[in-house]
Amino acid sequence: MLRHDGQVLLWLIVPNLWTFIAFGPLLYFHTDYATRSDWREMLGTAGFSLEAEGTMRGLAWMLARQRESVRGGAQ
């Protein structure tokens, strides 16, 4: 649940060397991850615009805000 002017910070595990070190080969048996482009699409469908995104070692992050058109209806 978000306030009408709320933001969402999404952290994603990115399969790479860092996550292999942290989680070992078990991480690679589960290969049905949503990609970053999948998450961008899902956020857009849910009425959010992507404000910023980046990566840090084995993680990717996305900061999204509810679009104005969606916010207006929630007030």
CHARMM internal coordinates of N, CA and C (Angstrom, degrees):
IC EDIT
DIST 1 N 1 CA 1.4400
DIST 1 CA 1 C 1.5210
ANGL 1 N 1 CA 1 C 106.88
DIST 1 C 2 N 1.3108
ANGL 1 CA 1 C 2 N 116.84
DIHE 1 N 1 CA 1 C 2 N 129.36
DIST 2 N 2 CA 1.4622
ANGL 1 C 2 N 2 CA 122.75
DIHE 1 CA 1 C 2 N 2 CA 179.08
DIST 2 CA 2 C 1.5139
ANGL 2 N 2 CA 2 C 110.23
DIHE 1 C 2 N 2 CA 2 C -120.12
DIST 2 C 3 N 1.3302
ANGL 2 CA 2 C 3 N 115.00
DIHE 2 N 2 CA 2 C 3 N 150.24
DIST 3 N 3 CA 1.4627
ANGL 2 C 3 N 3 CA 118.51
DIHE 2 CA 2 C 3 N 3 CA 168.42
DIST 3 CA 3 C 1.5197
ANGL 3 N 3 CA 3 C 107.46
DIHE 2 C 3 N 3 CA 3 C -67.12
DIST 3 C 4 N 1.3123
ANGL 3 CA 3 C 4 N 117.53
DIHE 3 N 3 CA 3 C 4 N 165.84
DIST 4 N 4 CA 1.4626
ANGL 3 C 4 N 4 CA 119.95
DIHE 3 CA 3 C 4 N 4 CA -176.73
DIST 4 CA 4 C 1.5251
ANGL 4 N 4 CA 4 C 112.04
DIHE 3 C 4 N 4 CA 4 C -63.49
DIST 4 C 5 N 1.3264
ANGL 4 CA 4 C 5 N 119.32
DIHE 4 N 4 CA 4 C 5 N -20.68
DIST 5 N 5 CA 1.4653
ANGL 4 C 5 N 5 CA 121.04
DIHE 4 CA 4 C 5 N 5 CA 177.70
DIST 5 CA 5 C 1.5237
ANGL 5 N 5 CA 5 C 111.26
DIHE 4 C 5 N 5 CA 5 C -110.69
DIST 5 C 6 N 1.3339
ANGL 5 CA 5 C 6 N 116.88
DIHE 5 N 5 CA 5 C 6 N 22.54
DIST 6 N 6 CA 1.4594
ANGL 5 C 6 N 6 CA 121.65
DIHE 5 CA 5 C 6 N 6 CA -174.66
DIST 6 CA 6 C 1.5203
ANGL 6 N 6 CA 6 C 113.66
DIHE 5 C 6 N 6 CA 6 C -75.27
DIST 6 C 7 N 1.3256
ANGL 6 CA 6 C 7 N 114.02
DIHE 6 N 6 CA 6 C 7 N 162.47
DIST 7 N 7 CA 1.4522
ANGL 6 C 7 N 7 CA 122.47
DIHE 6 CA 6 C 7 N 7 CA 176.46
DIST 7 CA 7 C 1.5202
ANGL 7 N 7 CA 7 C 108.90
DIHE 6 C 7 N 7 CA 7 C -122.21
DIST 7 C 8 N 1.3217
ANGL 7 CA 7 C 8 N 115.76
DIHE 7 N 7 CA 7 C 8 N 157.85
DIST 8 N 8 CA 1.4575
ANGL 7 C 8 N 8 CA 122.88
DIHE 7 CA 7 C 8 N 8 CA 176.74
DIST 8 CA 8 C 1.5190
ANGL 8 N 8 CA 8 C 107.32
DIHE 7 C 8 N 8 CA 8 C -119.59
DIST 8 C 9 N 1.3289
ANGL 8 CA 8 C 9 N 116.83
DIHE 8 N 8 CA 8 C 9 N 128.43
DIST 9 N 9 CA 1.4574
ANGL 8 C 9 N 9 CA 122.03
DIHE 8 CA 8 C 9 N 9 CA 172.83
DIST 9 CA 9 C 1.5223
ANGL 9 N 9 CA 9 C 106.96
DIHE 8 C 9 N 9 CA 9 C -110.27
DIST 9 C 10 N 1.3125
ANGL 9 CA 9 C 10 N 115.98
DIHE 9 N 9 CA 9 C 10 N 116.36
DIST 10 N 10 CA 1.4535
ANGL 9 C 10 N 10 CA 122.69
DIHE 9 CA 9 C 10 N 10 CA -175.32
DIST 10 CA 10 C 1.5221
ANGL 10 N 10 CA 10 C 109.25
DIHE 9 C 10 N 10 CA 10 C -110.92
DIST 10 C 11 N 1.3363
ANGL 10 CA 10 C 11 N 117.11
DIHE 10 N 10 CA 10 C 11 N 124.65
DIST 11 N 11 CA 1.4654
ANGL 10 C 11 N 11 CA 122.55
DIHE 10 CA 10 C 11 N 11 CA 176.19
DIST 11 CA 11 C 1.5216
ANGL 11 N 11 CA 11 C 107.72
DIHE 10 C 11 N 11 CA 11 C -106.31
DIST 11 C 12 N 1.3325
ANGL 11 CA 11 C 12 N 116.86
DIHE 11 N 11 CA 11 C 12 N 132.33
DIST 12 N 12 CA 1.4579
ANGL 11 C 12 N 12 CA 122.33
DIHE 11 CA 11 C 12 N 12 CA -177.66
DIST 12 CA 12 C 1.5178
ANGL 12 N 12 CA 12 C 110.08
DIHE 11 C 12 N 12 CA 12 C -124.16
DIST 12 C 13 N 1.3181
ANGL 12 CA 12 C 13 N 117.35
DIHE 12 N 12 CA 12 C 13 N 140.20
DIST 13 N 13 CA 1.4636
ANGL 12 C 13 N 13 CA 120.82
DIHE 12 CA 12 C 13 N 13 CA 173.04
DIST 13 CA 13 C 1.5199
ANGL 13 N 13 CA 13 C 107.86
DIHE 12 C 13 N 13 CA 13 C -80.38
DIST 13 C 14 N 1.3308
ANGL 13 CA 13 C 14 N 116.01
DIHE 13 N 13 CA 13 C 14 N 129.67
DIST 14 N 14 CA 1.4572
ANGL 13 C 14 N 14 CA 122.32
DIHE 13 CA 13 C 14 N 14 CA 178.98
DIST 14 CA 14 C 1.5235
ANGL 14 N 14 CA 14 C 107.84
DIHE 13 C 14 N 14 CA 14 C -109.94
DIST 14 C 15 N 1.3299
ANGL 14 CA 14 C 15 N 117.77
DIHE 14 N 14 CA 14 C 15 N 115.69
DIST 15 N 15 CA 1.4650
ANGL 14 C 15 N 15 CA 119.04
DIHE 14 CA 14 C 15 N 15 CA 179.42
DIST 15 CA 15 C 1.5334
ANGL 15 N 15 CA 15 C 111.05
DIHE 14 C 15 N 15 CA 15 C -63.03
DIST 15 C 16 N 1.3209
ANGL 15 CA 15 C 16 N 116.54
DIHE 15 N 15 CA 15 C 16 N 114.59
DIST 16 N 16 CA 1.4591
ANGL 15 C 16 N 16 CA 122.70
DIHE 15 CA 15 C 16 N 16 CA 177.73
DIST 16 CA 16 C 1.5251
ANGL 16 N 16 CA 16 C 108.45
DIHE 15 C 16 N 16 CA 16 C -160.38
DIST 16 C 17 N 1.3210
ANGL 16 CA 16 C 17 N 119.02
DIHE 16 N 16 CA 16 C 17 N -166.80
DIST 17 N 17 CA 1.4598
ANGL 16 C 17 N 17 CA 122.41
DIHE 16 CA 16 C 17 N 17 CA -177.81
DIST 17 CA 17 C 1.5272
ANGL 17 N 17 CA 17 C 112.09
DIHE 16 C 17 N 17 CA 17 C -59.82
DIST 17 C 18 N 1.3290
ANGL 17 CA 17 C 18 N 117.66
DIHE 17 N 17 CA 17 C 18 N -42.08
DIST 18 N 18 CA 1.4632
ANGL 17 C 18 N 18 CA 121.06
DIHE 17 CA 17 C 18 N 18 CA -178.92
DIST 18 CA 18 C 1.5294
ANGL 18 N 18 CA 18 C 111.84
DIHE 17 C 18 N 18 CA 18 C -62.49
DIST 18 C 19 N 1.3025
ANGL 18 CA 18 C 19 N 117.61
DIHE 18 N 18 CA 18 C 19 N -44.17
DIST 19 N 19 CA 1.4673
ANGL 18 C 19 N 19 CA 119.07
DIHE 18 CA 18 C 19 N 19 CA 179.70
DIST 19 CA 19 C 1.5288
ANGL 19 N 19 CA 19 C 111.17
DIHE 18 C 19 N 19 CA 19 C -72.03
DIST 19 C 20 N 1.3346
ANGL 19 CA 19 C 20 N 117.25
DIHE 19 N 19 CA 19 C 20 N -29.86
DIST 20 N 20 CA 1.4621
ANGL 19 C 20 N 20 CA 119.75
DIHE 19 CA 19 C 20 N 20 CA 175.54
DIST 20 CA 20 C 1.5221
ANGL 20 N 20 CA 20 C 109.65
DIHE 19 C 20 N 20 CA 20 C -64.90
DIST 20 C 21 N 1.3405
ANGL 20 CA 20 C 21 N 117.58
DIHE 20 N 20 CA 20 C 21 N -41.18
DIST 21 N 21 CA 1.4656
ANGL 20 C 21 N 21 CA 121.66
DIHE 20 CA 20 C 21 N 21 CA 177.49
DIST 21 CA 21 C 1.5294
ANGL 21 N 21 CA 21 C 110.17
DIHE 20 C 21 N 21 CA 21 C -64.12
DIST 21 C 22 N 1.3240
ANGL 21 CA 21 C 22 N 117.37
DIHE 21 N 21 CA 21 C 22 N -43.24
DIST 22 N 22 CA 1.4679
ANGL 21 C 22 N 22 CA 121.37
DIHE 21 CA 21 C 22 N 22 CA -176.21
DIST 22 CA 22 C 1.5254
ANGL 22 N 22 CA 22 C 112.69
DIHE 21 C 22 N 22 CA 22 C -73.91
DIST 22 C 23 N 1.3219
ANGL 22 CA 22 C 23 N 117.95
DIHE 22 N 22 CA 22 C 23 N -42.50
DIST 23 N 23 CA 1.4585
ANGL 22 C 23 N 23 CA 121.35
DIHE 22 CA 22 C 23 N 23 CA -172.16
DIST 23 CA 23 C 1.5234
ANGL 23 N 23 CA 23 C 114.15
DIHE 22 C 23 N 23 CA 23 C -110.06
DIST 23 C 24 N 1.3022
ANGL 23 CA 23 C 24 N 117.65
DIHE 23 N 23 CA 23 C 24 N -12.83
DIST 24 N 24 CA 1.4521
ANGL 23 C 24 N 24 CA 120.67
DIHE 23 CA 23 C 24 N 24 CA -179.70
DIST 24 CA 24 C 1.5170
ANGL 24 N 24 CA 24 C 112.22
DIHE 23 C 24 N 24 CA 24 C 74.74
DIST 24 C 25 N 1.3134
ANGL 24 CA 24 C 25 N 116.24
DIHE 24 N 24 CA 24 C 25 N -172.97
DIST 25 N 25 CA 1.4736
ANGL 24 C 25 N 25 CA 119.94
DIHE 24 CA 24 C 25 N 25 CA -176.10
DIST 25 CA 25 C 1.5242
ANGL 25 N 25 CA 25 C 114.18
DIHE 24 C 25 N 25 CA 25 C -66.44
DIST 25 C 26 N 1.3334
ANGL 25 CA 25 C 26 N 119.08
DIHE 25 N 25 CA 25 C 26 N -14.83
DIST 26 N 26 CA 1.4658
ANGL 25 C 26 N 26 CA 119.88
DIHE 25 CA 25 C 26 N 26 CA 179.31
DIST 26 CA 26 C 1.5242
ANGL 26 N 26 CA 26 C 112.08
DIHE 25 C 26 N 26 CA 26 C -59.67
DIST 26 C 27 N 1.3288
ANGL 26 CA 26 C 27 N 116.43
DIHE 26 N 26 CA 26 C 27 N -31.40
DIST 27 N 27 CA 1.4647
ANGL 26 C 27 N 27 CA 120.45
DIHE 26 CA 26 C 27 N 27 CA 179.44
DIST 27 CA 27 C 1.5271
ANGL 27 N 27 CA 27 C 111.48
DIHE 26 C 27 N 27 CA 27 C -59.29
DIST 27 C 28 N 1.3250
ANGL 27 CA 27 C 28 N 116.84
DIHE 27 N 27 CA 27 C 28 N -32.43
DIST 28 N 28 CA 1.4591
ANGL 27 C 28 N 28 CA 120.41
DIHE 27 CA 27 C 28 N 28 CA -174.13
DIST 28 CA 28 C 1.5294
ANGL 28 N 28 CA 28 C 113.30
DIHE 27 C 28 N 28 CA 28 C -84.43
DIST 28 C 29 N 1.3256
ANGL 28 CA 28 C 29 N 118.06
DIHE 28 N 28 CA 28 C 29 N -7.20
DIST 29 N 29 CA 1.4560
ANGL 28 C 29 N 29 CA 119.95
DIHE 28 CA 28 C 29 N 29 CA 173.53
DIST 29 CA 29 C 1.5207
ANGL 29 N 29 CA 29 C 111.16
DIHE 28 C 29 N 29 CA 29 C -77.13
DIST 29 C 30 N 1.3231
ANGL 29 CA 29 C 30 N 117.28
DIHE 29 N 29 CA 29 C 30 N -19.43
DIST 30 N 30 CA 1.4605
ANGL 29 C 30 N 30 CA 122.91
DIHE 29 CA 29 C 30 N 30 CA 178.40
DIST 30 CA 30 C 1.5198
ANGL 30 N 30 CA 30 C 107.77
DIHE 29 C 30 N 30 CA 30 C -106.01
DIST 30 C 31 N 1.3140
ANGL 30 CA 30 C 31 N 116.12
DIHE 30 N 30 CA 30 C 31 N 94.06
DIST 31 N 31 CA 1.4667
ANGL 30 C 31 N 31 CA 120.06
DIHE 30 CA 30 C 31 N 31 CA -172.08
DIST 31 CA 31 C 1.5183
ANGL 31 N 31 CA 31 C 113.07
DIHE 30 C 31 N 31 CA 31 C -106.14
DIST 31 C 32 N 1.3208
ANGL 31 CA 31 C 32 N 118.28
DIHE 31 N 31 CA 31 C 32 N 13.32
DIST 32 N 32 CA 1.4631
ANGL 31 C 32 N 32 CA 119.63
DIHE 31 CA 31 C 32 N 32 CA -177.20
DIST 32 CA 32 C 1.5321
ANGL 32 N 32 CA 32 C 111.35
DIHE 31 C 32 N 32 CA 32 C -97.20
DIST 32 C 33 N 1.3269
ANGL 32 CA 32 C 33 N 116.47
DIHE 32 N 32 CA 32 C 33 N 45.35
DIST 33 N 33 CA 1.4593
ANGL 32 C 33 N 33 CA 121.40
DIHE 32 CA 32 C 33 N 33 CA 179.71
DIST 33 CA 33 C 1.5128
ANGL 33 N 33 CA 33 C 111.03
DIHE 32 C 33 N 33 CA 33 C -77.51
DIST 33 C 34 N 1.3144
ANGL 33 CA 33 C 34 N 116.03
DIHE 33 N 33 CA 33 C 34 N 146.15
DIST 34 N 34 CA 1.4614
ANGL 33 C 34 N 34 CA 120.17
DIHE 33 CA 33 C 34 N 34 CA 169.63
DIST 34 CA 34 C 1.5273
ANGL 34 N 34 CA 34 C 107.19
DIHE 33 C 34 N 34 CA 34 C -76.84
DIST 34 C 35 N 1.3120
ANGL 34 CA 34 C 35 N 116.90
DIHE 34 N 34 CA 34 C 35 N 134.88
DIST 35 N 35 CA 1.4597
ANGL 34 C 35 N 35 CA 120.97
DIHE 34 CA 34 C 35 N 35 CA 179.90
DIST 35 CA 35 C 1.5254
ANGL 35 N 35 CA 35 C 109.88
DIHE 34 C 35 N 35 CA 35 C -80.06
DIST 35 C 36 N 1.3250
ANGL 35 CA 35 C 36 N 115.77
DIHE 35 N 35 CA 35 C 36 N 170.73
DIST 36 N 36 CA 1.4643
ANGL 35 C 36 N 36 CA 119.05
DIHE 35 CA 35 C 36 N 36 CA 177.51
DIST 36 CA 36 C 1.5219
ANGL 36 N 36 CA 36 C 111.16
DIHE 35 C 36 N 36 CA 36 C -62.03
DIST 36 C 37 N 1.3222
ANGL 36 CA 36 C 37 N 116.89
DIHE 36 N 36 CA 36 C 37 N -37.02
DIST 37 N 37 CA 1.4692
ANGL 36 C 37 N 37 CA 118.55
DIHE 36 CA 36 C 37 N 37 CA 177.98
DIST 37 CA 37 C 1.5340
ANGL 37 N 37 CA 37 C 110.51
DIHE 36 C 37 N 37 CA 37 C -67.36
DIST 37 C 38 N 1.3328
ANGL 37 CA 37 C 38 N 117.31
DIHE 37 N 37 CA 37 C 38 N -34.72
DIST 38 N 38 CA 1.4702
ANGL 37 C 38 N 38 CA 120.35
DIHE 37 CA 37 C 38 N 38 CA 174.55
DIST 38 CA 38 C 1.5276
ANGL 38 N 38 CA 38 C 109.95
DIHE 37 C 38 N 38 CA 38 C -60.47
DIST 38 C 39 N 1.3425
ANGL 38 CA 38 C 39 N 116.99
DIHE 38 N 38 CA 38 C 39 N -45.32
DIST 39 N 39 CA 1.4688
ANGL 38 C 39 N 39 CA 120.91
DIHE 38 CA 38 C 39 N 39 CA -179.59
DIST 39 CA 39 C 1.5247
ANGL 39 N 39 CA 39 C 111.23
DIHE 38 C 39 N 39 CA 39 C -65.50
DIST 39 C 40 N 1.3377
ANGL 39 CA 39 C 40 N 117.63
DIHE 39 N 39 CA 39 C 40 N -38.51
DIST 40 N 40 CA 1.4735
ANGL 39 C 40 N 40 CA 120.21
DIHE 39 CA 39 C 40 N 40 CA 176.45
DIST 40 CA 40 C 1.5223
ANGL 40 N 40 CA 40 C 109.85
DIHE 39 C 40 N 40 CA 40 C -58.72
DIST 40 C 41 N 1.3374
ANGL 40 CA 40 C 41 N 115.70
DIHE 40 N 40 CA 40 C 41 N -45.26
DIST 41 N 41 CA 1.4606
ANGL 40 C 41 N 41 CA 120.47
DIHE 40 CA 40 C 41 N 41 CA 179.94
DIST 41 CA 41 C 1.5266
ANGL 41 N 41 CA 41 C 111.50
DIHE 40 C 41 N 41 CA 41 C -64.30
DIST 41 C 42 N 1.3437
ANGL 41 CA 41 C 42 N 117.28
DIHE 41 N 41 CA 41 C 42 N -43.34
DIST 42 N 42 CA 1.4604
ANGL 41 C 42 N 42 CA 120.90
DIHE 41 CA 41 C 42 N 42 CA -179.69
DIST 42 CA 42 C 1.5262
ANGL 42 N 42 CA 42 C 111.32
DIHE 41 C 42 N 42 CA 42 C -64.73
DIST 42 C 43 N 1.3347
ANGL 42 CA 42 C 43 N 117.19
DIHE 42 N 42 CA 42 C 43 N -40.73
DIST 43 N 43 CA 1.4696
ANGL 42 C 43 N 43 CA 120.28
DIHE 42 CA 42 C 43 N 43 CA 177.24
DIST 43 CA 43 C 1.5249
ANGL 43 N 43 CA 43 C 110.55
DIHE 42 C 43 N 43 CA 43 C -62.84
DIST 43 C 44 N 1.3337
ANGL 43 CA 43 C 44 N 116.58
DIHE 43 N 43 CA 43 C 44 N -43.43
DIST 44 N 44 CA 1.4606
ANGL 43 C 44 N 44 CA 120.57
DIHE 43 CA 43 C 44 N 44 CA 178.45
DIST 44 CA 44 C 1.5137
ANGL 44 N 44 CA 44 C 112.51
DIHE 43 C 44 N 44 CA 44 C -62.22
DIST 44 C 45 N 1.3184
ANGL 44 CA 44 C 45 N 116.81
DIHE 44 N 44 CA 44 C 45 N -42.50
DIST 45 N 45 CA 1.4574
ANGL 44 C 45 N 45 CA 121.95
DIHE 44 CA 44 C 45 N 45 CA 178.17
DIST 45 CA 45 C 1.5241
ANGL 45 N 45 CA 45 C 111.46
DIHE 44 C 45 N 45 CA 45 C -63.14
DIST 45 C 46 N 1.3346
ANGL 45 CA 45 C 46 N 115.99
DIHE 45 N 45 CA 45 C 46 N -34.41
DIST 46 N 46 CA 1.4702
ANGL 45 C 46 N 46 CA 120.99
DIHE 45 CA 45 C 46 N 46 CA -179.26
DIST 46 CA 46 C 1.5274
ANGL 46 N 46 CA 46 C 112.52
DIHE 45 C 46 N 46 CA 46 C -81.62
DIST 46 C 47 N 1.3416
ANGL 46 CA 46 C 47 N 117.80
DIHE 46 N 46 CA 46 C 47 N 0.44
DIST 47 N 47 CA 1.4628
ANGL 46 C 47 N 47 CA 120.47
DIHE 46 CA 46 C 47 N 47 CA 175.88
DIST 47 CA 47 C 1.5125
ANGL 47 N 47 CA 47 C 114.91
DIHE 46 C 47 N 47 CA 47 C 94.00
DIST 47 C 48 N 1.3357
ANGL 47 CA 47 C 48 N 117.32
DIHE 47 N 47 CA 47 C 48 N 22.85
DIST 48 N 48 CA 1.4568
ANGL 47 C 48 N 48 CA 120.94
DIHE 47 CA 47 C 48 N 48 CA 179.57
DIST 48 CA 48 C 1.5188
ANGL 48 N 48 CA 48 C 110.73
DIHE 47 C 48 N 48 CA 48 C -111.97
DIST 48 C 49 N 1.3241
ANGL 48 CA 48 C 49 N 115.88
DIHE 48 N 48 CA 48 C 49 N 148.20
DIST 49 N 49 CA 1.4584
ANGL 48 C 49 N 49 CA 120.84
DIHE 48 CA 48 C 49 N 49 CA 172.15
DIST 49 CA 49 C 1.5234
ANGL 49 N 49 CA 49 C 107.29
DIHE 48 C 49 N 49 CA 49 C -109.24
DIST 49 C 50 N 1.3121
ANGL 49 CA 49 C 50 N 116.30
DIHE 49 N 49 CA 49 C 50 N 140.98
DIST 50 N 50 CA 1.4483
ANGL 49 C 50 N 50 CA 122.13
DIHE 49 CA 49 C 50 N 50 CA -178.11
DIST 50 CA 50 C 1.5217
ANGL 50 N 50 CA 50 C 109.04
DIHE 49 C 50 N 50 CA 50 C -78.41
DIST 50 C 51 N 1.3294
ANGL 50 CA 50 C 51 N 116.92
DIHE 50 N 50 CA 50 C 51 N 120.33
DIST 51 N 51 CA 1.4666
ANGL 50 C 51 N 51 CA 122.64
DIHE 50 CA 50 C 51 N 51 CA -179.55
DIST 51 CA 51 C 1.5222
ANGL 51 N 51 CA 51 C 111.17
DIHE 50 C 51 N 51 CA 51 C -87.50
DIST 51 C 52 N 1.3382
ANGL 51 CA 51 C 52 N 116.97
DIHE 51 N 51 CA 51 C 52 N -42.61
DIST 52 N 52 CA 1.4615
ANGL 51 C 52 N 52 CA 122.23
DIHE 51 CA 51 C 52 N 52 CA -177.78
DIST 52 CA 52 C 1.5162
ANGL 52 N 52 CA 52 C 108.69
DIHE 51 C 52 N 52 CA 52 C -160.39
DIST 52 C 53 N 1.3233
ANGL 52 CA 52 C 53 N 115.76
DIHE 52 N 52 CA 52 C 53 N 159.05
DIST 53 N 53 CA 1.4510
ANGL 52 C 53 N 53 CA 120.62
DIHE 52 CA 52 C 53 N 53 CA 174.71
DIST 53 CA 53 C 1.5179
ANGL 53 N 53 CA 53 C 109.34
DIHE 52 C 53 N 53 CA 53 C -156.61
DIST 53 C 54 N 1.3180
ANGL 53 CA 53 C 54 N 115.80
DIHE 53 N 53 CA 53 C 54 N 158.73
DIST 54 N 54 CA 1.4510
ANGL 53 C 54 N 54 CA 120.43
DIHE 53 CA 53 C 54 N 54 CA -179.74
DIST 54 CA 54 C 1.5150
ANGL 54 N 54 CA 54 C 110.59
DIHE 53 C 54 N 54 CA 54 C -169.44
DIST 54 C 55 N 1.3291
ANGL 54 CA 54 C 55 N 115.21
DIHE 54 N 54 CA 54 C 55 N -177.66
DIST 55 N 55 CA 1.4589
ANGL 54 C 55 N 55 CA 121.29
DIHE 54 CA 54 C 55 N 55 CA 178.00
DIST 55 CA 55 C 1.5161
ANGL 55 N 55 CA 55 C 109.48
DIHE 54 C 55 N 55 CA 55 C -132.19
DIST 55 C 56 N 1.3186
ANGL 55 CA 55 C 56 N 115.01
DIHE 55 N 55 CA 55 C 56 N 155.21
DIST 56 N 56 CA 1.4511
ANGL 55 C 56 N 56 CA 121.43
DIHE 55 CA 55 C 56 N 56 CA 176.37
DIST 56 CA 56 C 1.5129
ANGL 56 N 56 CA 56 C 107.33
DIHE 55 C 56 N 56 CA 56 C -151.57
DIST 56 C 57 N 1.3264
ANGL 56 CA 56 C 57 N 116.35
DIHE 56 N 56 CA 56 C 57 N 106.54
DIST 57 N 57 CA 1.4718
ANGL 56 C 57 N 57 CA 123.16
DIHE 56 CA 56 C 57 N 57 CA -177.82
DIST 57 CA 57 C 1.5226
ANGL 57 N 57 CA 57 C 110.97
DIHE 56 C 57 N 57 CA 57 C 52.49
DIST 57 C 58 N 1.3066
ANGL 57 CA 57 C 58 N 119.18
DIHE 57 N 57 CA 57 C 58 N -112.74
DIST 58 N 58 CA 1.4599
ANGL 57 C 58 N 58 CA 121.39
DIHE 57 CA 57 C 58 N 58 CA -176.13
DIST 58 CA 58 C 1.5054
ANGL 58 N 58 CA 58 C 114.29
DIHE 57 C 58 N 58 CA 58 C -93.41
DIST 58 C 59 N 1.3434
ANGL 58 CA 58 C 59 N 117.21
DIHE 58 N 58 CA 58 C 59 N 14.57
DIST 59 N 59 CA 1.4586
ANGL 58 C 59 N 59 CA 120.54
DIHE 58 CA 58 C 59 N 59 CA -177.19
DIST 59 CA 59 C 1.5160
ANGL 59 N 59 CA 59 C 111.31
DIHE 58 C 59 N 59 CA 59 C -127.19
DIST 59 C 60 N 1.3021
ANGL 59 CA 59 C 60 N 114.95
DIHE 59 N 59 CA 59 C 60 N 151.07
DIST 60 N 60 CA 1.4635
ANGL 59 C 60 N 60 CA 122.00
DIHE 59 CA 59 C 60 N 60 CA 168.95
DIST 60 CA 60 C 1.5231
ANGL 60 N 60 CA 60 C 106.32
DIHE 59 C 60 N 60 CA 60 C -120.86
DIST 60 C 61 N 1.3172
ANGL 60 CA 60 C 61 N 117.37
DIHE 60 N 60 CA 60 C 61 N 148.70
DIST 61 N 61 CA 1.4638
ANGL 60 C 61 N 61 CA 120.03
DIHE 60 CA 60 C 61 N 61 CA 178.52
DIST 61 CA 61 C 1.5200
ANGL 61 N 61 CA 61 C 109.32
DIHE 60 C 61 N 61 CA 61 C -131.42
DIST 61 C 62 N 1.3244
ANGL 61 CA 61 C 62 N 114.76
DIHE 61 N 61 CA 61 C 62 N 151.42
DIST 62 N 62 CA 1.4600
ANGL 61 C 62 N 62 CA 122.43
DIHE 61 CA 61 C 62 N 62 CA 178.25
DIST 62 CA 62 C 1.5204
ANGL 62 N 62 CA 62 C 108.48
DIHE 61 C 62 N 62 CA 62 C -138.33
DIST 62 C 63 N 1.3053
ANGL 62 CA 62 C 63 N 116.21
DIHE 62 N 62 CA 62 C 63 N 130.40
DIST 63 N 63 CA 1.4535
ANGL 62 C 63 N 63 CA 122.38
DIHE 62 CA 62 C 63 N 63 CA 176.42
DIST 63 CA 63 C 1.5223
ANGL 63 N 63 CA 63 C 107.54
DIHE 62 C 63 N 63 CA 63 C -110.10
DIST 63 C 64 N 1.3192
ANGL 63 CA 63 C 64 N 116.61
DIHE 63 N 63 CA 63 C 64 N 120.04
DIST 64 N 64 CA 1.4683
ANGL 63 C 64 N 64 CA 121.36
DIHE 63 CA 63 C 64 N 64 CA -176.39
DIST 64 CA 64 C 1.5263
ANGL 64 N 64 CA 64 C 109.69
DIHE 63 C 64 N 64 CA 64 C -126.56
DIST 64 C 65 N 1.3233
ANGL 64 CA 64 C 65 N 114.82
DIHE 64 N 64 CA 64 C 65 N 150.62
DIST 65 N 65 CA 1.4651
ANGL 64 C 65 N 65 CA 122.07
DIHE 64 CA 64 C 65 N 65 CA 178.39
DIST 65 CA 65 C 1.5187
ANGL 65 N 65 CA 65 C 108.29
DIHE 64 C 65 N 65 CA 65 C -127.55
DIST 65 C 66 N 1.3176
ANGL 65 CA 65 C 66 N 115.27
DIHE 65 N 65 CA 65 C 66 N 145.46
DIST 66 N 66 CA 1.4602
ANGL 65 C 66 N 66 CA 120.00
DIHE 65 CA 65 C 66 N 66 CA 178.26
DIST 66 CA 66 C 1.5240
ANGL 66 N 66 CA 66 C 109.43
DIHE 65 C 66 N 66 CA 66 C -62.98
DIST 66 C 67 N 1.3320
ANGL 66 CA 66 C 67 N 116.73
DIHE 66 N 66 CA 66 C 67 N 134.47
DIST 67 N 67 CA 1.4677
ANGL 66 C 67 N 67 CA 121.09
DIHE 66 CA 66 C 67 N 67 CA -179.59
DIST 67 CA 67 C 1.5182
ANGL 67 N 67 CA 67 C 111.28
DIHE 66 C 67 N 67 CA 67 C -66.23
DIST 67 C 68 N 1.3182
ANGL 67 CA 67 C 68 N 116.53
DIHE 67 N 67 CA 67 C 68 N 151.09
DIST 68 N 68 CA 1.4830
ANGL 67 C 68 N 68 CA 123.29
DIHE 67 CA 67 C 68 N 68 CA -179.25
DIST 68 CA 68 C 1.5150
ANGL 68 N 68 CA 68 C 111.32
DIHE 67 C 68 N 68 CA 68 C -55.28
DIST 68 C 69 N 1.3318
ANGL 68 CA 68 C 69 N 117.02
DIHE 68 N 68 CA 68 C 69 N -42.33
DIST 69 N 69 CA 1.4661
ANGL 68 C 69 N 69 CA 119.61
DIHE 68 CA 68 C 69 N 69 CA -177.13
DIST 69 CA 69 C 1.5253
ANGL 69 N 69 CA 69 C 111.12
DIHE 68 C 69 N 69 CA 69 C -63.23
DIST 69 C 70 N 1.3249
ANGL 69 CA 69 C 70 N 116.63
DIHE 69 N 69 CA 69 C 70 N -34.31
DIST 70 N 70 CA 1.4612
ANGL 69 C 70 N 70 CA 120.13
DIHE 69 CA 69 C 70 N 70 CA 178.79
DIST 70 CA 70 C 1.5245
ANGL 70 N 70 CA 70 C 110.05
DIHE 69 C 70 N 70 CA 70 C -78.14
DIST 70 C 71 N 1.3354
ANGL 70 CA 70 C 71 N 116.96
DIHE 70 N 70 CA 70 C 71 N -37.79
DIST 71 N 71 CA 1.4547
ANGL 70 C 71 N 71 CA 122.00
DIHE 70 CA 70 C 71 N 71 CA -178.41
DIST 71 CA 71 C 1.5125
ANGL 71 N 71 CA 71 C 111.35
DIHE 70 C 71 N 71 CA 71 C -62.18
DIST 71 C 72 N 1.3246
ANGL 71 CA 71 C 72 N 117.05
DIHE 71 N 71 CA 71 C 72 N -40.61
DIST 72 N 72 CA 1.4626
ANGL 71 C 72 N 72 CA 120.19
DIHE 71 CA 71 C 72 N 72 CA -177.00
DIST 72 CA 72 C 1.5075
ANGL 72 N 72 CA 72 C 113.23
DIHE 71 C 72 N 72 CA 72 C -58.34
DIST 72 C 73 N 1.3461
ANGL 72 CA 72 C 73 N 116.53
DIHE 72 N 72 CA 72 C 73 N -35.57
DIST 73 N 73 CA 1.4488
ANGL 72 C 73 N 73 CA 119.97
DIHE 72 CA 72 C 73 N 73 CA -179.63
DIST 73 CA 73 C 1.5191
ANGL 73 N 73 CA 73 C 113.62
DIHE 72 C 73 N 73 CA 73 C -75.74
DIST 73 C 74 N 1.3407
ANGL 73 CA 73 C 74 N 117.31
DIHE 73 N 73 CA 73 C 74 N -17.66
DIST 74 N 74 CA 1.4574
ANGL 73 C 74 N 74 CA 120.76
DIHE 73 CA 73 C 74 N 74 CA -175.73
DIST 74 CA 74 C 1.5191
ANGL 74 N 74 CA 74 C 113.04
DIHE 73 C 74 N 74 CA 74 C -88.68
DIST 74 C 75 N 1.3190
ANGL 74 CA 74 C 75 N 117.83
DIHE 74 N 74 CA 74 C 75 N -9.64
DIST 75 N 75 CA 1.4644
ANGL 74 C 75 N 75 CA 119.91
DIHE 74 CA 74 C 75 N 75 CA -176.10
DIST 75 CA 75 C 1.4941
ANGL 75 N 75 CA 75 C 112.54
DIHE 74 C 75 N 75 CA 75 C -81.55
END
COOR INIT
IC SEED 1 N 1 CA 1 C
IC BUILD
